[in-house]
């Protein structure tokens, strides 16, 4: 399994409170054939100082202004040389030390194009707020508001070359649009890992204010229309409803 090379991209901007935890979780992985790429948006806090403590472990570090998080991800994709590409943002960290090993094992099957798993949403104090248990994928589930957690999404690099990278025109829904394009429109073969892969601290850009959430819904609708979802208006309703069952009592 270790012969499969995984390129992991971390995007940062003023992430001094979380970037150390993120990098430590990557360094703790028991999978060695890893290319680690960090794309920083010219942070003005101590982010780069913290990153500099781990330079021997980082294959590529870029720090410069960008046009947002998906522009930064695309920069990382262009630098990547691995067989498989995944994203672990600065606010996130791996749930266990064998995540990449499990992902590589799934990709040992040449028919596997995409791997995804489950995700925990964490409160700032570290307690679990939501558990995103996704389940197996079958074609058509996107029509009913289903989607995998983007921080657990890994795909063979060749498909980024064939099908394109993150489309910034979709704003905060660019990750949703890419997964729709790859899985729903082009029907790539996806494998579900029934385990928690990533812990994600709440506070994403699309969820901070109602105005942001409204803009995200519009971008979701646009992504659905572009990628062949049957009933986009119905899907826009189902998509947030699915989150209700994720909350931990």
Secondary structure, DSSP 8 states (H G I E B T S, - for coil): -TTS-EEEEEEESS-TTTHHHHHHHHHT-S---EEEEEEE---SSSHHHHHHTTGGG-SEEEES--SSHHHHHHHHHHH--SSEEEE--TTEEESSTTHHHHHHHHHTSTT--EEEEEEEEE-TTS-EEEEE------TTGGGGT----GGG-EEEHHHHHHH----GGGGGGHHHHHHIIIIIIS---EEEEEEEEEEEES--GGGSSHHHHHHHHHHHHHHHHHTT-TTHHHHHHHHHHTTGGGB--
